[in-house]
Structure formats: structure tokens, C-alpha cells
């Protein structure tokens, strides 16, 4: 299982999610293109479709999740400081199985105490 988690910054919470380059190997093949769609299941069992795209030109691919990301953020009511986690489960099936988990930042007296899973309603 491959996992990528990130604490959301301003751009992540409002526009696109910047994805670490090393996670690209866990996504379906771009097949020479600059974008790939994949689906991930959240903790409520809802299937989300995301698009990961990379730069068409340039030395660094700079991957971002664009399509599907904003509806996910709105549904989960994510804000700066919240955490997102994607995991890939390799099974005998031909298609990889992805999970996505959103967690709210929990603060007590202004200090970050931890993170709590978000179970949201279906869109």
C-alpha cells in the first residue's frame, strides 16, 4: 500500500491539491499525456473522480489534482490546516484501488491536538 498525506495550505484548500512528485508512480499511467483520471473511495463509501495533471513543458512535472478536487473540498468543508490522505491498495485486480480520507484539524486552546476523520454526506 502506498500512502500520501498532506496538511492543506491555502491553494490546496481553495483551488488545486499539489501532489508530491514521488506519488506519481502510484497513479495510473499518463500514457504520454499530461493528465490522468482516477477514482478514490472515501470513508463514507462515496466514489470520487479526480484528475491529476502535470506540466506539458518544463523540467519538473509539478503534479496537481484539479478536476474533482474542489467538489471534494466543498463536500468535506476542508480548510487550511486540515489533512488529506490518499492510499493505494494493490490487489489481484488489474485496476489499483484508491482510498481518500479527509481529517479536520482539532485545536484545544489554540494548540493543534490532532486530527479527526470527516464523515460527510453524499454530494
C-alpha positions, 0 to 999 in steps of 0.5 A: 500500500502506498500512502500520501498525506498532506496538511492543506495550505491555502491553494490546496484548500481553495483551488488545486491539491499539489501532489508530491512528485514521488506519488506519481508512480502510484497513479495510473499511467499518463500514457504520454499525456499530461493528465490522468483520471482516477477514482478514490473511495472515501470513508463514507463509501462515496466514489470520487473522480479526480484528475491529476495533471502535470506540466506539458513543458518544463523540467519538473512535472509539478503534479496537481489534482484539479478536476474533482478536487474542489467538489471534494473540498466543498463536500468535506468543508476542508480548510487550511490546516486540515489533512488529506490522505490518499492510499493505494491498495494493490490487489489481484485486480488489474485496476489499483484501488484508491482510498481518500480520507479527509481529517479536520484539524482539532485545536484545544486552546489554540494548540493543534491536538490532532486530527479527526476523520470527516464523515460527510454526506453524499454530494 
